[in-house]
Amino acid sequence: MKPIRVLVVGCGNMGSSHARAYQSLPGFQLVGLCSRLDDRLRLAEQLGGGIPTFLEFDQALAQTRPDAVSVNTYPDTHAALVRASLQAGAHVFVEKPLATTVAEAQQLVDLAQQKKRKMMVGYILRVHPAWQRFIEVARTLGKPLVMRMNLNQQSRGKDWQTHKNLMASMSPIVDCGVHYVDVMCQMTGSRPVRVSAIGARLSDEIAPTMYNYGQLQVAFADGSVGWYECGWGPMMSEVAYFVKDVVGPKGCVSITEKGGERKLGSADIGSHTKTNSLKLHHAARNADGSFAKPDEWIDTHDEPDHDGLCRREQEAFLKAIRDDVDLGQHLRDAVDSLRIVLAADEAARTGQTVKL
Protein backbone atom coordinates (compact mmCIF):
# COMPACT_ATOMS: atom_id res chain seq x y z
CA MET A 1 0.00 0.00 0.00
CA LYS A 2 1.05 3.57 -0.58
CA PRO A 3 2.00 5.38 2.64
CA ILE A 4 -0.42 7.90 4.13
CA ARG A 5 0.98 11.36 3.34
CA VAL A 6 0.67 13.45 6.51
CA LEU A 7 1.08 17.14 7.28
CA VAL A 8 1.92 18.08 10.90
CA VAL A 9 0.57 21.41 12.14
CA GLY A 10 2.08 22.66 15.40
CA CYS A 11 5.63 21.59 16.24
CA GLY A 12 5.77 21.96 20.01
CA ASN A 13 5.95 19.10 22.48
CA MET A 14 3.03 17.04 21.15
CA GLY A 15 3.56 17.91 17.49
CA SER A 16 7.23 16.90 17.70
CA SER A 17 6.39 13.55 19.29
CA HIS A 18 3.76 12.82 16.67
CA ALA A 19 6.09 13.87 13.85
CA ARG A 20 8.74 11.45 15.14
CA ALA A 21 6.06 8.73 15.17
CA TYR A 22 5.08 9.43 11.55
CA GLN A 23 8.74 9.44 10.53
CA SER A 24 9.35 6.06 12.17
CA LEU A 25 6.24 4.27 10.87
CA PRO A 26 6.47 2.87 7.31
CA GLY A 27 2.73 3.38 6.81
CA PHE A 28 3.16 7.17 6.90
CA GLN A 29 5.12 9.68 4.82
CA LEU A 30 5.77 13.03 6.50
CA VAL A 31 5.23 15.65 3.78
CA GLY A 32 5.30 18.89 5.75
CA LEU A 33 5.78 20.67 9.07
CA CYS A 34 3.76 23.82 9.71
CA SER A 35 4.18 26.28 12.58
CA ARG A 36 4.34 30.02 13.06
CA LEU A 37 7.36 29.51 15.31
CA ASP A 38 10.92 28.48 14.48
CA ASP A 39 10.34 25.12 16.15
CA ARG A 40 9.33 23.75 12.73
CA LEU A 41 12.87 24.42 11.47
CA ARG A 42 14.50 22.76 14.48
CA LEU A 43 12.20 19.76 14.17
CA ALA A 44 12.89 19.39 10.45
CA GLU A 45 16.62 19.33 11.21
CA GLN A 46 16.15 16.78 14.01
CA LEU A 47 14.26 14.54 11.59
CA GLY A 48 17.16 14.54 9.15
CA GLY A 49 16.26 17.47 6.90
CA GLY A 50 14.50 17.44 3.56
CA ILE A 51 11.00 17.86 5.00
CA PRO A 52 9.22 20.98 3.66
CA THR A 53 8.34 23.57 6.32
CA PHE A 54 5.57 26.14 6.21
CA LEU A 55 4.65 29.26 8.12
CA GLU A 56 0.99 29.37 7.00
CA PHE A 57 -1.43 26.47 7.18
CA ASP A 58 -3.40 27.36 4.04
CA GLN A 59 -0.23 27.30 1.98
CA ALA A 60 0.91 24.03 3.55
CA LEU A 61 -2.44 22.37 2.88
CA ALA A 62 -2.55 23.56 -0.74
CA GLN A 63 1.02 22.63 -1.59
CA THR A 64 1.30 19.25 0.15
CA ARG A 65 -2.28 18.03 -0.54
CA PRO A 66 -1.94 15.51 2.31
CA ASP A 67 -3.96 12.36 2.92
CA ALA A 68 -4.01 13.21 6.63
CA VAL A 69 -3.39 16.24 8.84
CA SER A 70 -2.09 16.11 12.42
CA VAL A 71 -3.31 19.15 14.43
CA ASN A 72 -1.19 19.91 17.52
CA THR A 73 -1.76 23.64 18.03
CA TYR A 74 -3.43 25.66 20.84
CA PRO A 75 -7.01 24.54 21.56
CA ASP A 76 -8.75 27.66 20.25
CA THR A 77 -7.32 26.96 16.76
CA HIS A 78 -8.31 23.28 16.57
CA ALA A 79 -11.79 23.67 15.11
CA ALA A 80 -10.78 25.88 12.17
CA LEU A 81 -7.79 23.69 11.25
CA VAL A 82 -9.79 20.46 11.54
CA ARG A 83 -12.64 21.89 9.46
CA ALA A 84 -10.30 23.04 6.68
CA SER A 85 -8.52 19.68 6.66
CA LEU A 86 -11.75 17.70 6.40
CA GLN A 87 -13.05 20.02 3.68
CA ALA A 88 -9.84 19.33 1.76
CA GLY A 89 -10.55 15.58 1.96
CA ALA A 90 -7.91 14.70 4.57
CA HIS A 91 -8.20 12.37 7.53
CA VAL A 92 -7.49 14.16 10.82
CA PHE A 93 -5.64 13.42 14.04
CA VAL A 94 -6.23 16.26 16.50
CA GLU A 95 -4.91 16.79 19.99
CA LYS A 96 -7.52 17.12 22.72
CA PRO A 97 -9.83 18.93 23.09
CA LEU A 98 -11.51 18.68 19.70
CA ALA A 99 -12.96 22.21 20.00
CA THR A 100 -13.75 24.86 22.61
CA THR A 101 -17.53 24.34 22.53
CA VAL A 102 -19.69 21.23 22.44
CA ALA A 103 -21.67 22.54 19.47
CA GLU A 104 -18.52 23.09 17.41
CA ALA A 105 -17.13 19.68 18.37
CA GLN A 106 -20.33 17.98 17.23
CA GLN A 107 -20.27 19.91 13.97
CA LEU A 108 -16.77 18.56 13.28
CA VAL A 109 -17.88 15.00 14.08
CA ASP A 110 -20.79 15.41 11.67
CA LEU A 111 -18.49 16.83 8.99
CA ALA A 112 -16.05 13.92 9.31
CA GLN A 113 -18.91 11.47 8.85
CA GLN A 114 -20.27 13.45 5.91
CA LYS A 115 -16.86 13.50 4.22
CA LYS A 116 -16.26 9.83 5.09
CA ARG A 117 -12.92 10.72 6.67
CA LYS A 118 -11.38 9.27 9.81
CA MET A 119 -10.96 11.67 12.73
CA MET A 120 -9.16 10.67 15.92
CA VAL A 121 -8.76 12.80 19.06
CA GLY A 122 -5.52 12.50 21.05
CA TYR A 123 -6.69 10.76 24.21
CA ILE A 124 -3.24 9.34 24.94
CA LEU A 125 -4.29 7.37 28.03
CA ARG A 126 -6.52 5.20 25.81
CA VAL A 127 -3.43 3.61 24.26
CA HIS A 128 -1.49 3.37 27.54
CA PRO A 129 -1.38 -0.30 28.67
CA ALA A 130 -0.84 0.51 32.35
CA TRP A 131 -3.69 3.03 32.42
CA GLN A 132 -5.97 0.52 30.72
CA ARG A 133 -4.98 -1.99 33.41
CA PHE A 134 -5.80 0.67 36.04
CA ILE A 135 -9.28 1.03 34.51
CA GLU A 136 -9.78 -2.75 34.36
CA VAL A 137 -8.87 -3.20 38.04
CA ALA A 138 -11.12 -0.28 39.06
CA ARG A 139 -14.05 -2.05 37.40
CA THR A 140 -13.60 -5.02 39.79
CA LEU A 141 -14.06 -2.91 42.96
CA GLY A 142 -17.88 -2.83 42.91
CA LYS A 143 -20.20 0.17 42.81
CA PRO A 144 -20.31 2.99 43.56
CA LEU A 145 -16.78 4.16 42.85
CA VAL A 146 -14.97 7.13 44.38
CA MET A 147 -12.40 8.42 41.88
CA ARG A 148 -9.75 10.90 43.01
CA MET A 149 -7.38 12.36 40.43
CA ASN A 150 -5.18 15.41 40.00
CA LEU A 151 -2.28 16.74 37.97
CA ASN A 152 -0.78 19.97 39.27
CA GLN A 153 2.26 21.43 37.51
CA GLN A 154 4.85 23.75 39.00
CA SER A 155 5.66 25.46 35.73
CA ARG A 156 8.34 28.06 35.05
CA GLY A 157 10.15 29.64 32.13
CA LYS A 158 8.85 28.48 28.75
CA ASP A 159 6.48 26.00 30.44
CA TRP A 160 4.73 28.82 32.32
CA GLN A 161 4.52 30.79 29.08
CA THR A 162 2.94 27.77 27.39
CA HIS A 163 0.40 27.48 30.20
CA LYS A 164 -0.42 31.20 29.96
CA ASN A 165 -0.94 30.78 26.22
CA LEU A 166 -3.27 27.84 26.85
CA MET A 167 -5.23 29.87 29.40
CA ALA A 168 -5.91 32.49 26.75
CA SER A 169 -8.55 30.07 25.48
CA MET A 170 -9.45 27.66 28.28
CA SER A 171 -8.90 26.80 31.94
CA PRO A 172 -6.65 23.97 33.21
CA ILE A 173 -9.62 21.80 34.26
CA VAL A 174 -10.92 21.94 30.68
CA ASP A 175 -7.62 21.40 28.86
CA CYS A 176 -6.36 18.53 31.05
CA GLY A 177 -9.66 17.44 32.57
CA VAL A 178 -10.96 15.77 29.40
CA HIS A 179 -8.36 12.99 29.86
CA TYR A 180 -9.33 12.12 33.41
CA VAL A 181 -13.07 12.59 33.03
CA ASP A 182 -12.82 10.19 30.09
CA VAL A 183 -11.04 7.71 32.39
CA MET A 184 -13.80 8.09 35.01
CA CYS A 185 -16.48 7.45 32.40
CA GLN A 186 -14.67 4.27 31.32
CA MET A 187 -14.35 3.10 34.94
CA THR A 188 -18.00 3.57 35.84
CA GLY A 189 -19.65 2.83 32.50
CA SER A 190 -22.37 5.11 33.83
CA ARG A 191 -23.96 8.38 32.75
CA PRO A 192 -22.68 11.59 34.40
CA VAL A 193 -25.62 13.55 35.83
CA ARG A 194 -24.23 16.72 37.45
CA VAL A 195 -21.01 18.69 37.81
CA SER A 196 -19.75 21.21 40.36
CA ALA A 197 -16.44 23.06 40.40
CA ILE A 198 -14.32 25.69 42.14
CA GLY A 199 -11.52 27.85 40.76
CA ALA A 200 -8.95 30.40 41.94
CA ARG A 201 -6.83 32.99 40.12
CA LEU A 202 -3.37 32.86 41.68
CA SER A 203 -1.47 35.10 39.26
CA ASP A 204 -1.93 38.63 37.89
CA GLU A 205 -0.15 37.44 34.72
CA ILE A 206 -3.38 35.87 33.43
CA ALA A 207 -6.67 37.47 32.41
CA PRO A 208 -8.95 38.65 35.26
CA THR A 209 -11.63 36.27 33.98
CA MET A 210 -9.34 33.21 34.02
CA TYR A 211 -8.25 30.93 36.88
CA ASN A 212 -5.08 28.83 36.97
CA TYR A 213 -6.25 26.46 39.72
CA GLY A 214 -9.48 24.48 39.59
CA GLN A 215 -11.21 21.38 40.87
CA LEU A 216 -14.27 19.70 39.40
CA GLN A 217 -16.62 17.19 41.03
CA VAL A 218 -18.79 14.92 38.89
CA ALA A 219 -21.63 12.63 40.00
CA PHE A 220 -22.78 9.60 37.99
CA ALA A 221 -26.18 7.90 37.69
CA ASP A 222 -24.88 4.75 39.45
CA GLY A 223 -23.91 6.72 42.56
CA SER A 224 -20.23 6.96 41.67
CA VAL A 225 -18.46 10.28 42.27
CA GLY A 226 -15.13 11.69 41.16
CA TRP A 227 -13.00 14.77 41.45
CA TYR A 228 -10.22 16.16 39.32
CA GLU A 229 -7.84 18.94 40.38
CA CYS A 230 -5.45 20.86 38.16
CA GLY A 231 -3.24 23.87 38.78
CA TRP A 232 -0.59 25.54 36.62
CA GLY A 233 2.08 28.04 37.56
CA PRO A 234 5.30 28.83 39.45
CA MET A 235 3.39 28.92 42.75
CA MET A 236 2.08 25.32 42.60
CA SER A 237 3.21 22.80 45.21
CA GLU A 238 5.31 19.73 44.48
CA VAL A 239 3.55 17.89 47.35
CA ALA A 240 0.79 15.48 46.26
CA TYR A 241 0.79 16.87 42.73
CA PHE A 242 0.00 13.45 41.27
CA VAL A 243 -2.96 11.56 42.77
CA LYS A 244 -4.69 8.73 40.87
CA ASP A 245 -6.80 6.74 43.32
CA VAL A 246 -10.04 4.75 43.00
CA VAL A 247 -12.07 3.36 45.91
CA GLY A 248 -14.99 0.93 45.75
CA PRO A 249 -16.86 -1.33 48.21
CA LYS A 250 -14.40 -4.18 47.54
CA GLY A 251 -11.21 -2.16 47.98
CA CYS A 252 -9.08 0.40 46.17
CA VAL A 253 -6.45 0.72 43.48
CA SER A 254 -3.88 3.51 43.20
CA ILE A 255 -1.12 4.57 40.86
CA THR A 256 1.86 4.97 43.15
CA GLU A 257 5.63 4.59 43.42
CA LYS A 258 6.56 1.37 45.21
CA GLY A 259 8.91 2.13 48.07
CA GLY A 260 8.71 5.92 48.03
CA GLU A 261 7.65 9.15 46.37
CA ARG A 262 7.54 9.78 42.63
CA LYS A 263 11.02 10.62 41.37
CA LEU A 264 9.94 12.88 38.51
CA GLY A 265 8.84 16.43 39.24
CA SER A 266 5.49 17.87 38.21
CA ALA A 267 7.05 19.81 35.31
CA ASP A 268 8.34 16.63 33.64
CA ILE A 269 6.01 15.71 30.78
CA GLY A 270 6.80 12.03 31.25
CA SER A 271 5.39 12.11 34.78
CA HIS A 272 1.92 12.97 33.46
CA THR A 273 1.27 9.44 32.18
CA LYS A 274 3.88 7.36 34.02
CA THR A 275 2.47 4.84 36.49
CA ASN A 276 5.45 2.74 37.77
CA SER A 277 3.17 0.57 39.93
CA LEU A 278 -0.46 -0.09 40.77
CA LYS A 279 -1.28 -0.86 44.41
CA LEU A 280 -4.42 -2.96 44.90
CA HIS A 281 -5.99 -3.18 48.36
CA HIS A 282 -8.71 -5.75 49.15
CA ALA A 283 -11.41 -4.79 51.66
CA ALA A 284 -12.47 -8.39 52.45
CA ARG A 285 -11.91 -9.31 56.13
CA ASN A 286 -11.57 -12.42 58.26
CA ALA A 287 -13.87 -13.23 61.18
CA ASP A 288 -11.52 -11.39 63.57
CA GLY A 289 -11.66 -8.24 61.44
CA SER A 290 -8.19 -8.57 59.93
CA PHE A 291 -7.80 -8.27 56.18
CA ALA A 292 -8.23 -11.58 54.36
CA LYS A 293 -5.72 -10.80 51.59
CA PRO A 294 -2.51 -8.76 51.55
CA ASP A 295 -2.16 -5.72 49.31
CA GLU A 296 -0.96 -6.50 45.80
CA TRP A 297 1.62 -4.61 43.75
CA ILE A 298 1.15 -4.68 39.97
CA ASP A 299 4.44 -3.76 38.30
CA THR A 300 4.10 -1.45 35.28
CA HIS A 301 7.72 -0.32 34.82
CA ASP A 302 7.81 -1.64 31.25
CA GLU A 303 5.27 0.99 30.14
CA PRO A 304 5.99 3.08 26.99
CA ASP A 305 7.56 6.53 27.32
CA HIS A 306 5.86 9.65 25.91
CA ASP A 307 7.17 9.16 22.37
CA GLY A 308 6.23 5.49 22.56
CA LEU A 309 2.66 6.42 23.49
CA CYS A 310 2.43 8.88 20.60
CA ARG A 311 3.65 6.13 18.28
CA ARG A 312 0.85 3.88 19.59
CA GLU A 313 -1.69 6.61 18.88
CA GLN A 314 -0.45 6.94 15.31
CA GLU A 315 -0.47 3.17 14.84
CA ALA A 316 -4.14 3.23 15.88
CA PHE A 317 -4.78 6.15 13.49
CA LEU A 318 -3.12 4.26 10.63
CA LYS A 319 -5.18 1.15 11.38
CA ALA A 320 -8.39 3.22 11.44
CA ILE A 321 -7.63 4.57 7.96
CA ARG A 322 -6.34 1.34 6.41
CA ASP A 323 -8.93 -1.03 7.94
CA ASP A 324 -11.87 1.41 7.91
CA VAL A 325 -12.28 1.14 11.70
CA ASP A 326 -15.51 2.70 12.99
CA LEU A 327 -14.51 5.64 15.24
CA GLY A 328 -18.08 6.63 16.06
CA GLN A 329 -17.92 5.65 19.74
CA HIS A 330 -14.48 7.24 20.11
CA LEU A 331 -15.87 10.56 18.83
CA ARG A 332 -19.02 10.33 20.96
CA ASP A 333 -16.80 9.83 24.01
CA ALA A 334 -14.63 12.80 22.99
CA VAL A 335 -17.68 15.07 22.75
CA ASP A 336 -19.13 13.76 26.02
CA SER A 337 -15.92 14.35 28.01
CA LEU A 338 -15.73 17.87 26.56
CA ARG A 339 -19.35 18.45 27.58
CA ILE A 340 -18.53 17.51 31.18
CA VAL A 341 -15.43 19.70 31.57
CA LEU A 342 -17.11 22.70 29.93
CA ALA A 343 -20.01 22.24 32.36
CA ALA A 344 -17.44 22.23 35.16
CA ASP A 345 -15.95 25.48 33.83
CA GLU A 346 -19.44 26.99 33.88
CA ALA A 347 -19.94 25.76 37.44
CA ALA A 348 -16.62 27.29 38.55
CA ARG A 349 -17.52 30.66 37.07
CA THR A 350 -21.14 30.78 38.28
CA GLY A 351 -20.87 28.95 41.61
CA GLN A 352 -23.80 26.77 40.55
CA THR A 353 -24.02 23.00 40.06
CA VAL A 354 -24.71 22.13 36.42
CA LYS A 355 -27.05 19.27 35.58
CA LEU A 356 -26.09 17.25 32.52
C-alpha positions in Angstrom: 0.0 0.0 0.0 1.1 3.6 -0.6 2.0 5.4 2.6 -0.4 7.9 4.1 1.0 11.4 3.3 0.7 13.4 6.5 1.1 17.1 7.3 1.9 18.1 10.9 0.6 21.4 12.1 2.1 22.7 15.4 5.6 21.6 16.2 5.8 22.0 20.0 5.9 19.1 22.5 3.0 17.0 21.1 3.6 17.9 17.5 7.2 16.9 17.7 6.4 13.6 19.3 3.8 12.8 16.7 6.1 13.9 13.9 8.7 11.4 15.1 6.1 8.7 15.2 5.1 9.4 11.5 8.7 9.4 10.5 9.3 6.1 12.2 6.2 4.3 10.9 6.5 2.9 7.3 2.7 3.4 6.8 3.2 7.2 6.9 5.1 9.7 4.8 5.8 13.0 6.5 5.2 15.6 3.8 5.3 18.9 5.8 5.8 20.7 9.1 3.8 23.8 9.7 4.2 26.3 12.6 4.3 30.0 13.1 7.4 29.5 15.3 10.9 28.5 14.5 10.3 25.1 16.1 9.3 23.8 12.7 12.9 24.4 11.5 14.5 22.8 14.5 12.2 19.8 14.2 12.9 19.4 10.4 16.6 19.3 11.2 16.1 16.8 14.0 14.3 14.5 11.6 17.2 14.5 9.1 16.3 17.5 6.9 14.5 17.4 3.6 11.0 17.9 5.0 9.2 21.0 3.7 8.3 23.6 6.3 5.6 26.1 6.2 4.6 29.3 8.1 1.0 29.4 7.0 -1.4 26.5 7.2 -3.4 27.4 4.0 -0.2 27.3 2.0 0.9 24.0 3.6 -2.4 22.4 2.9 -2.6 23.6 -0.7 1.0 22.6 -1.6 1.3 19.3 0.1 -2.3 18.0 -0.5 -1.9 15.5 2.3 -4.0 12.4 2.9 -4.0 13.2 6.6 -3.4 16.2 8.8 -2.1 16.1 12.4 -3.3 19.1 14.4 -1.2 19.9 17.5 -1.8 23.6 18.0 -3.4 25.7 20.8 -7.0 24.5 21.6 -8.7 27.7 20.2 -7.3 27.0 16.8 -8.3 23.3 16.6 -11.8 23.7 15.1 -10.8 25.9 12.2 -7.8 23.7 11.3 -9.8 20.5 11.5 -12.6 21.9 9.5 -10.3 23.0 6.7 -8.5 19.7 6.7 -11.7 17.7 6.4 -13.0 20.0 3.7 -9.8 19.3 1.8 -10.6 15.6 2.0 -7.9 14.7 4.6 -8.2 12.4 7.5 -7.5 14.2 10.8 -5.6 13.4 14.0 -6.2 16.3 16.5 -4.9 16.8 20.0 -7.5 17.1 22.7 -9.8 18.9 23.1 -11.5 18.7 19.7 -13.0 22.2 20.0 -13.7 24.9 22.6 -17.5 24.3 22.5 -19.7 21.2 22.4 -21.7 22.5 19.5 -18.5 23.1 17.4 -17.1 19.7 18.4 -20.3 18.0 17.2 -20.3 19.9 14.0 -16.8 18.6 13.3 -17.9 15.0 14.1 -20.8 15.4 11.7 -18.5 16.8 9.0 -16.0 13.9 9.3 -18.9 11.5 8.9 -20.3 13.4 5.9 -16.9 13.5 4.2 -16.3 9.8 5.1 -12.9 10.7 6.7 -11.4 9.3 9.8 -11.0 11.7 12.7 -9.2 10.7 15.9 -8.8 12.8 19.1 -5.5 12.5 21.0 -6.7 10.8 24.2 -3.2 9.3 24.9 -4.3 7.4 28.0 -6.5 5.2 25.8 -3.4 3.6 24.3 -1.5 3.4 27.5 -1.4 -0.3 28.7 -0.8 0.5 32.4 -3.7 3.0 32.4 -6.0 0.5 30.7 -5.0 -2.0 33.4 -5.8 0.7 36.0 -9.3 1.0 34.5 -9.8 -2.7 34.4 -8.9 -3.2 38.0 -11.1 -0.3 39.1 -14.0 -2.0 37.4 -13.6 -5.0 39.8 -14.1 -2.9 43.0 -17.9 -2.8 42.9 -20.2 0.2 42.8 -20.3 3.0 43.6 -16.8 4.2 42.8 -15.0 7.1 44.4 -12.4 8.4 41.9 -9.8 10.9 43.0 -7.4 12.4 40.4 -5.2 15.4 40.0 -2.3 16.7 38.0 -0.8 20.0 39.3 2.3 21.4 37.5 4.8 23.8 39.0 5.7 25.5 35.7 8.3 28.1 35.0 10.1 29.6 32.1 8.9 28.5 28.8 6.5 26.0 30.4 4.7 28.8 32.3 4.5 30.8 29.1 2.9 27.8 27.4 0.4 27.5 30.2 -0.4 31.2 30.0 -0.9 30.8 26.2 -3.3 27.8 26.8 -5.2 29.9 29.4 -5.9 32.5 26.8 -8.6 30.1 25.5 -9.4 27.7 28.3 -8.9 26.8 31.9 -6.7 24.0 33.2 -9.6 21.8 34.3 -10.9 21.9 30.7 -7.6 21.4 28.9 -6.4 18.5 31.1 -9.7 17.4 32.6 -11.0 15.8 29.4 -8.4 13.0 29.9 -9.3 12.1 33.4 -13.1 12.6 33.0 -12.8 10.2 30.1 -11.0 7.7 32.4 -13.8 8.1 35.0 -16.5 7.4 32.4 -14.7 4.3 31.3 -14.3 3.1 34.9 -18.0 3.6 35.8 -19.7 2.8 32.5 -22.4 5.1 33.8 -24.0 8.4 32.8 -22.7 11.6 34.4 -25.6 13.6 35.8 -24.2 16.7 37.4 -21.0 18.7 37.8 -19.7 21.2 40.4 -16.4 23.1 40.4 -14.3 25.7 42.1 -11.5 27.9 40.8 -9.0 30.4 41.9 -6.8 33.0 40.1 -3.4 32.9 41.7 -1.5 35.1 39.3 -1.9 38.6 37.9 -0.2 37.4 34.7 -3.4 35.9 33.4 -6.7 37.5 32.4 -8.9 38.6 35.3 -11.6 36.3 34.0 -9.3 33.2 34.0 -8.3 30.9 36.9 -5.1 28.8 37.0 -6.3 26.5 39.7 -9.5 24.5 39.6 -11.2 21.4 40.9 -14.3 19.7 39.4 -16.6 17.2 41.0 -18.8 14.9 38.9 -21.6 12.6 40.0 -22.8 9.6 38.0 -26.2 7.9 37.7 -24.9 4.7 39.4 -23.9 6.7 42.6 -20.2 7.0 41.7 -18.5 10.3 42.3 -15.1 11.7 41.2 -13.0 14.8 41.5 -10.2 16.2 39.3 -7.8 18.9 40.4 -5.4 20.9 38.2 -3.2 23.9 38.8 -0.6 25.5 36.6 2.1 28.0 37.6 5.3 28.8 39.4 3.4 28.9 42.7 2.1 25.3 42.6 3.2 22.8 45.2 5.3 19.7 44.5 3.5 17.9 47.3 0.8 15.5 46.3 0.8 16.9 42.7 0.0 13.4 41.3 -3.0 11.6 42.8 -4.7 8.7 40.9 -6.8 6.7 43.3 -10.0 4.7 43.0 -12.1 3.4 45.9 -15.0 0.9 45.8 -16.9 -1.3 48.2 -14.4 -4.2 47.5 -11.2 -2.2 48.0 -9.1 0.4 46.2 -6.4 0.7 43.5 -3.9 3.5 43.2 -1.1 4.6 40.9 1.9 5.0 43.2 5.6 4.6 43.4 6.6 1.4 45.2 8.9 2.1 48.1 8.7 5.9 48.0 7.6 9.2 46.4 7.5 9.8 42.6 11.0 10.6 41.4 9.9 12.9 38.5 8.8 16.4 39.2 5.5 17.9 38.2 7.0 19.8 35.3 8.3 16.6 33.6 6.0 15.7 30.8 6.8 12.0 31.3 5.4 12.1 34.8 1.9 13.0 33.5 1.3 9.4 32.2 3.9 7.4 34.0 2.5 4.8 36.5 5.5 2.7 37.8 3.2 0.6 39.9 -0.5 -0.1 40.8 -1.3 -0.9 44.4 -4.4 -3.0 44.9 -6.0 -3.2 48.4 -8.7 -5.7 49.2 -11.4 -4.8 51.7 -12.5 -8.4 52.4 -11.9 -9.3 56.1 -11.6 -12.4 58.3 -13.9 -13.2 61.2 -11.5 -11.4 63.6 -11.7 -8.2 61.4 -8.2 -8.6 59.9 -7.8 -8.3 56.2 -8.2 -11.6 54.4 -5.7 -10.8 51.6 -2.5 -8.8 51.6 -2.2 -5.7 49.3 -1.0 -6.5 45.8 1.6 -4.6 43.7 1.1 -4.7 40.0 4.4 -3.8 38.3 4.1 -1.4 35.3 7.7 -0.3 34.8 7.8 -1.6 31.2 5.3 1.0 30.1 6.0 3.1 27.0 7.6 6.5 27.3 5.9 9.6 25.9 7.2 9.2 22.4 6.2 5.5 22.6 2.7 6.4 23.5 2.4 8.9 20.6 3.7 6.1 18.3 0.8 3.9 19.6 -1.7 6.6 18.9 -0.5 6.9 15.3 -0.5 3.2 14.8 -4.1 3.2 15.9 -4.8 6.2 13.5 -3.1 4.3 10.6 -5.2 1.1 11.4 -8.4 3.2 11.4 -7.6 4.6 8.0 -6.3 1.3 6.4 -8.9 -1.0 7.9 -11.9 1.4 7.9 -12.3 1.1 11.7 -15.5 2.7 13.0 -14.5 5.6 15.2 -18.1 6.6 16.1 -17.9 5.6 19.7 -14.5 7.2 20.1 -15.9 10.6 18.8 -19.0 10.3 21.0 -16.8 9.8 24.0 -14.6 12.8 23.0 -17.7 15.1 22.7 -19.1 13.8 26.0 -15.9 14.3 28.0 -15.7 17.9 26.6 -19.4 18.5 27.6 -18.5 17.5 31.2 -15.4 19.7 31.6 -17.1 22.7 29.9 -20.0 22.2 32.4 -17.4 22.2 35.2 -16.0 25.5 33.8 -19.4 27.0 33.9 -19.9 25.8 37.4 -16.6 27.3 38.6 -17.5 30.7 37.1 -21.1 30.8 38.3 -20.9 29.0 41.6 -23.8 26.8 40.5 -24.0 23.0 40.1 -24.7 22.1 36.4 -27.0 19.3 35.6 -26.1 17.3 32.5 
